[in-house]
Structures are given as structure tokens and as C-alpha cells.
Amino acid sequence: MKALGRHLLLELKDCNMEGLDNLDFVRDCLREAVACCGATIVGECFHHFSPQGVSGIINIEESHISIHTWPEYRYAAADVFTCGTRVNPEEAARAIVEKLEAKTHSFMELQRGVLDDSSPGCVVQ
């Protein structure tokens, strides 16, 4: 049994509050994460909420990296989803933790697309 992708769910607490409310900072954070893991950007979308908070996603050839911030709680939730074996999602996660200065963080990994190798038409990379 092999998985098509790895999905890391990050819990980021006690982060840099000003950074969490700065769209350009958050976008740069995710772009740096993409660069650190060697992924390839194919698109992105970011939004700053009123009165505060940022949500954004960078679509990568290998899937996506996304984030939602709550500056008032110094908290962010981020996802790093990669398919295949060419990139390492932990490298992207580490870059996000460092850039946001998260004093407390954790992540959970999900295996996505776990398929039986014997299934007809199943192609696992």
C-alpha cells in the first residue's frame, strides 16, 4: 500500500502577531516554504480580512500550501500537501514555523490517496 500524497496539518501558536496580519509577510512566508522544499508554484491567491487576519494558498505542481491566520490569538493553521516523492513537506513546514516565529507548534501527517497496489489502473509514483 502506497499513498499518493502526504498532507501535513500545522498548528502554529504564539506567533509574531504583526506578521500574521501582514498579507505580504504571509505570502513571502509561503513562497519561502515552497522554495525550501523545492516545489514549483503554478498559482496563488491571498486575502486580508477586516479587521485582521490573512488567508492564502499557493498551488504547486505537487499540490498546495495554505494558511489561515488569527493575529488576535497569535495563531495560524497551515497545510502542506505534496504528492509524489520529489519534494519533502517537512522542509516547507519547518520554514513556515521559523518565518512566523511560532514559539509552540505541532503537526499531524495524513497519508492521502492510500491505494492498494493491486487495484486495476492504479499508478503510484
KALINVEN-V250289 format. One record per pair of residues at least 6 apart in sequence whose C-alpha atoms are under 7 Angstrom apart, sorted by the first residue. I is the first residue (numbers start at 1). J is the second residue. Records with the same first field share a line. If there is no record, write none. Layout:
I = J  J
This chain:
1 = 114  115  116  117
2 = 114  115  124
3 = 111  112  113  114  115
4 = 83  84  112  113  114  124
5 = 81  82  83  84  111  112  113
6 = 81  82  83  109  110  111  112
7 = 79  80  81  82  109  110  111  112
8 = 79  80  81  107  108  109  110
9 = 78  79  80  107  108  109
10 = 77  78  79  106  107  108
11 = 76  77  78  105  106  107
12 = 75  76  77  97  102  104  105  106
13 = 74  75  76  102  103  104  105
14 = 74  75  102  103  104
15 = 74  75  100  101  102  103
16 = 74  100  101
17 = 71  74
19 = 25  26  100
20 = 26  53  54  69  70  71
21 = 52  53  54  71
23 = 48  54
29 = 96  99
30 = 96
32 = 95
33 = 92  93  95  96
34 = 92
36 = 91  92  95
37 = 87  88  89  91  92
38 = 87
39 = 60  61  62  87
40 = 60  61
41 = 58  59  60  61
42 = 59  60  61
43 = 58  59  60
44 = 57  58  59
45 = 56  57  58
46 = 55  56  57
47 = 54  55  56
48 = 54  55
52 = 71
53 = 69  70  71
54 = 68  69
55 = 67  68  69
56 = 66  67  68
57 = 64  65  66  67
58 = 64  65  66
59 = 65
62 = 82  83
63 = 81  82  83
64 = 80  81  82
65 = 79  80  81
66 = 78  79  80
67 = 76  77  78  79
68 = 76  77  78
69 = 75  76  77
70 = 76
80 = 89  93
82 = 89
84 = 125
